[in-house]
Amino acid sequence: FAEPEGKRFICIIDDGARVDGVNGPYYLLRIPIPAGHYNLRAVLGRNGNLLVPGETFMPIIGDLSVEPRTVTYLGQVKGRTRERKEGEFRAGPQLPLINQAAQGWSGSTWEVSIVDAEEIDLPSFRKTFPALEEVKIVKQIMPPFDRHKAQLMWEKSGFLER
């Protein structure tokens, strides 16, 4: 989610963004957004099935400025869940109880890392999306994940609210 002036932009992860790597599949996310200043909050994920769907919010907190007619690389974001300790932000909401517990989101929290992996990522993007082959990509790496800031945001109103 990227929010300029209260607007939300959503990136749907499609099969065209999936890359089969040596350590398993990963996804190349791209979000077409107009030029401007953004405050990134979280990645929303959904899994499960029609009867028992689950929802998660992985916090990615930081500011981003996009210049007109540019492609910007923000870094490689990796998230892993682990068992949540009392008081830590949850990987997903508690309700509906059965759905969230079945998917593991209500009882876990996120460990997030954001790194500059340009030498690996940009060739993958260019191979997967040939339109990027001759495009100059501006690098603007997101700041390191701040667990304390994420915790305060979650305690205040959740990751998606101001």
C-alpha positions as a LaTeX table, in Angstrom:
\begin{tabular}{lrrr}
\hline
Residue & $x$ (\AA) & $y$ (\AA) & $z$ (\AA) \\
\hline
Phe1 & 0.00 & 0.00 & 0.00 \\
Ala2 & 1.31 & 3.43 & $-0.88$ \\
Glu3 & $-0.62$ & 6.40 & 0.41 \\
Pro4 & $-0.29$ & 9.93 & $-0.98$ \\
Glu5 & $-2.83$ & 12.26 & 0.59 \\
Gly6 & $-4.95$ & 9.39 & 1.88 \\
Lys7 & $-5.06$ & 7.39 & $-1.38$ \\
Arg8 & $-4.20$ & 3.70 & $-1.48$ \\
Phe9 & $-2.51$ & 1.93 & $-4.35$ \\
Ile10 & $-2.70$ & $-1.81$ & $-4.50$ \\
Cys11 & $-0.37$ & $-4.20$ & $-6.32$ \\
Ile12 & $-1.93$ & $-7.51$ & $-7.23$ \\
Ile13 & 0.65 & $-10.29$ & $-7.38$ \\
Asp14 & 0.05 & $-12.19$ & $-10.59$ \\
Asp15 & 1.62 & $-15.30$ & $-12.09$ \\
Gly16 & 3.66 & $-13.10$ & $-14.43$ \\
Ala17 & 5.56 & $-11.79$ & $-11.38$ \\
Arg18 & 6.57 & $-15.23$ & $-10.09$ \\
Val19 & 10.17 & $-16.33$ & $-10.54$ \\
Asp20 & 11.37 & $-19.81$ & $-9.61$ \\
Gly21 & 14.64 & $-19.30$ & $-7.76$ \\
Val22 & 17.13 & $-21.78$ & $-6.32$ \\
Asn23 & 15.55 & $-21.35$ & $-2.85$ \\
Gly24 & 11.99 & $-21.56$ & $-4.13$ \\
Pro25 & 9.62 & $-19.11$ & $-5.79$ \\
Tyr26 & 9.69 & $-15.36$ & $-5.23$ \\
Tyr27 & 7.74 & $-12.47$ & $-6.67$ \\
Leu28 & 8.83 & $-9.33$ & $-8.51$ \\
Leu29 & 6.42 & $-6.65$ & $-7.34$ \\
Arg30 & 5.72 & $-3.60$ & $-9.41$ \\
Ile31 & 3.27 & $-0.82$ & $-8.66$ \\
Pro32 & 2.39 & 1.70 & $-11.36$ \\
Ile33 & 1.86 & 4.97 & $-9.49$ \\
Pro34 & 1.84 & 8.62 & $-10.49$ \\
Ala35 & 4.76 & 10.87 & $-9.60$ \\
Gly36 & 4.60 & 12.18 & $-6.05$ \\
His37 & 5.49 & 11.59 & $-2.40$ \\
Tyr38 & 4.28 & 8.41 & $-0.74$ \\
Asn39 & 4.25 & 6.86 & 2.70 \\
Leu40 & 4.49 & 3.08 & 2.41 \\
Arg41 & 2.77 & 1.23 & 5.22 \\
Ala42 & 2.28 & $-2.49$ & 4.63 \\
Val43 & 1.92 & $-5.34$ & 2.20 \\
Leu44 & $-1.47$ & $-7.01$ & 2.43 \\
Gly45 & $-1.55$ & $-10.72$ & 1.77 \\
Arg46 & $-4.37$ & $-13.21$ & 1.49 \\
Asn47 & $-4.22$ & $-16.98$ & 1.47 \\
Gly48 & $-6.32$ & $-20.02$ & 2.21 \\
Asn49 & $-9.45$ & $-20.94$ & 0.32 \\
Leu50 & $-13.04$ & $-19.80$ & $-0.06$ \\
Leu51 & $-14.15$ & $-21.44$ & 3.20 \\
Val52 & $-11.15$ & $-20.53$ & 5.37 \\
Pro53 & $-9.47$ & $-17.41$ & 3.98 \\
Gly54 & $-6.70$ & $-15.66$ & 5.90 \\
Glu55 & $-5.34$ & $-12.13$ & 5.77 \\
Thr56 & $-1.96$ & $-10.71$ & 6.79 \\
Phe57 & $-0.28$ & $-7.32$ & 6.92 \\
Met58 & 3.51 & $-7.22$ & 6.62 \\
Pro59 & 4.71 & $-3.77$ & 7.68 \\
Ile60 & 7.02 & $-1.90$ & 5.31 \\
Ile61 & 7.26 & 1.61 & 6.63 \\
Gly62 & 9.00 & 4.40 & 4.81 \\
Asp63 & 8.73 & 7.42 & 2.59 \\
Leu64 & 9.20 & 7.37 & $-1.16$ \\
Ser65 & 9.37 & 10.13 & $-3.76$ \\
Val66 & 8.66 & 9.15 & $-7.35$ \\
Glu67 & 9.77 & 11.48 & $-10.14$ \\
Pro68 & 7.74 & 11.74 & $-13.35$ \\
Arg69 & 8.40 & 9.08 & $-16.00$ \\
Thr70 & 10.82 & 7.03 & $-13.90$ \\
Val71 & 11.14 & 3.46 & $-12.75$ \\
Thr72 & 12.34 & 3.21 & $-9.15$ \\
Tyr73 & 13.96 & 0.23 & $-7.40$ \\
Leu74 & 13.17 & 0.16 & $-3.67$ \\
Gly75 & 15.23 & $-2.86$ & $-2.64$ \\
Gln76 & 14.58 & $-6.49$ & $-1.91$ \\
Val77 & 12.04 & $-7.07$ & 0.84 \\
Lys78 & 12.01 & $-10.39$ & 2.66 \\
Gly79 & 9.52 & $-11.31$ & 5.31 \\
Arg80 & 9.28 & $-14.38$ & 7.52 \\
Thr81 & 6.79 & $-15.07$ & 10.25 \\
Arg82 & 7.65 & $-16.44$ & 13.63 \\
Glu83 & 5.64 & $-17.21$ & 16.75 \\
Arg84 & 4.41 & $-14.00$ & 18.33 \\
Lys85 & 5.42 & $-13.13$ & 21.90 \\
Glu86 & 2.88 & $-11.43$ & 24.16 \\
Gly87 & 2.34 & $-7.81$ & 23.17 \\
Glu88 & 4.07 & $-7.97$ & 19.76 \\
Phe89 & 2.18 & $-6.85$ & 16.68 \\
Arg90 & 0.30 & $-9.61$ & 14.96 \\
Ala91 & 0.95 & $-10.76$ & 11.43 \\
Gly92 & $-2.81$ & $-10.56$ & 10.84 \\
Pro93 & $-6.04$ & $-9.73$ & 12.62 \\
Gln94 & $-7.51$ & $-12.05$ & 15.22 \\
Leu95 & $-10.96$ & $-12.22$ & 13.64 \\
Pro96 & $-12.47$ & $-14.27$ & 12.18 \\
Leu97 & $-10.83$ & $-16.43$ & 14.82 \\
Ile98 & $-10.93$ & $-19.81$ & 13.08 \\
Asn99 & $-9.76$ & $-18.43$ & 9.72 \\
Gln100 & $-6.87$ & $-16.42$ & 11.12 \\
Ala101 & $-5.75$ & $-19.19$ & 13.49 \\
Ala102 & $-5.93$ & $-21.80$ & 10.69 \\
Gln103 & $-3.66$ & $-19.70$ & 8.48 \\
Gly104 & $-1.30$ & $-18.89$ & 11.39 \\
Trp105 & $-1.55$ & $-15.10$ & 11.09 \\
Ser106 & $-3.13$ & $-14.28$ & 14.46 \\
Gly107 & $-0.47$ & $-16.15$ & 16.44 \\
Ser108 & 2.57 & $-14.90$ & 14.57 \\
Thr109 & 4.51 & $-11.72$ & 13.87 \\
Trp110 & 6.75 & $-10.59$ & 11.03 \\
Glu111 & 10.52 & $-10.36$ & 10.78 \\
Val112 & 11.27 & $-8.11$ & 7.81 \\
Ser113 & 14.50 & $-7.20$ & 6.05 \\
Ile114 & 15.04 & $-4.68$ & 3.27 \\
Val115 & 18.34 & $-4.86$ & 1.40 \\
Asp116 & 19.94 & $-3.50$ & $-1.75$ \\
Ala117 & 20.09 & $-6.55$ & $-4.04$ \\
Glu118 & 20.23 & $-4.57$ & $-7.27$ \\
Glu119 & 22.78 & $-6.90$ & $-8.90$ \\
Ile120 & 20.35 & $-9.83$ & $-8.51$ \\
Asp121 & 16.98 & $-8.12$ & $-8.79$ \\
Leu122 & 17.42 & $-5.84$ & $-11.80$ \\
Pro123 & 18.49 & $-8.63$ & $-14.18$ \\
Ser124 & 15.49 & $-10.67$ & $-12.98$ \\
Phe125 & 13.13 & $-7.74$ & $-13.56$ \\
Arg126 & 14.56 & $-7.11$ & $-17.03$ \\
Lys127 & 14.33 & $-10.78$ & $-18.00$ \\
Thr128 & 10.78 & $-11.14$ & $-16.67$ \\
Phe129 & 9.56 & $-7.79$ & $-18.01$ \\
Pro130 & 11.32 & $-7.14$ & $-21.36$ \\
Ala131 & 9.90 & $-3.58$ & $-21.54$ \\
Leu132 & 12.47 & $-2.69$ & $-18.84$ \\
Glu133 & 15.45 & $-3.83$ & $-20.92$ \\
Glu134 & 16.50 & $-0.34$ & $-22.05$ \\
Val135 & 14.94 & 1.64 & $-19.18$ \\
Lys136 & 17.09 & 3.49 & $-16.66$ \\
Ile137 & 16.09 & 2.41 & $-13.17$ \\
Val138 & 16.54 & 4.84 & $-10.30$ \\
Lys139 & 17.67 & 3.27 & $-7.02$ \\
Gln140 & 15.99 & 4.50 & $-3.83$ \\
Ile141 & 16.42 & 1.79 & $-1.18$ \\
Met142 & 13.81 & 1.81 & 1.57 \\
Pro143 & 15.12 & 2.35 & 5.11 \\
Pro144 & 15.81 & $-0.73$ & 7.24 \\
Phe145 & 12.77 & $-2.25$ & 8.90 \\
Asp146 & 12.02 & $-0.52$ & 12.21 \\
Arg147 & 10.23 & $-3.00$ & 14.50 \\
His148 & 9.65 & $-0.35$ & 17.17 \\
Lys149 & 7.96 & 1.99 & 14.69 \\
Ala150 & 5.85 & $-0.88$ & 13.35 \\
Gln151 & 4.83 & $-1.82$ & 16.90 \\
Leu152 & 3.77 & 1.77 & 17.69 \\
Met153 & 1.80 & 2.03 & 14.46 \\
Trp154 & 0.03 & $-1.28$ & 15.15 \\
Glu155 & $-0.81$ & $-0.25$ & 18.73 \\
Lys156 & $-2.21$ & 3.07 & 17.56 \\
Ser157 & $-4.57$ & 1.96 & 14.84 \\
Gly158 & $-3.21$ & $-0.84$ & 12.71 \\
Phe159 & $-0.88$ & $-0.68$ & 9.72 \\
Leu160 & $-3.33$ & 0.71 & 7.21 \\
Glu161 & $-4.70$ & 3.68 & 9.09 \\
Arg162 & $-3.04$ & 7.00 & 9.78 \\
\hline
\end{tabular}
